[in-house]
Amino acid sequence: MLTIGQAARITGVPTHTLRAWERRYGAFQPTRTPGGYRTYDDDSLMRIRAMRDLVAGGMSASDAAGVVSALGPAT
């Protein structure tokens, strides 16, 4: 499990963008520690990378989230 900062460094997506994508689109749902901190697993990282690549390719974040959500239930 990775912190939001570690996930941001690994994926190249800024932490504020990760928070916005989670809140606005729900394409990935990081787990929360008892203290409320987000933690990211391999599935979340895969979804973040997919969204990053789709958005970089010109797709809107909303449409990219739809594609990522269609991958199946997040674990």
Buried (B, 14 or more C-beta within 10 A) or exposed (E): EBBBEEBBEEBEBEBEBBBEBBEEBEBBBBEEEEEEEBBBBEBBBBBBBBBBEBBEEEBEBEEBBBEBBEEEEBE
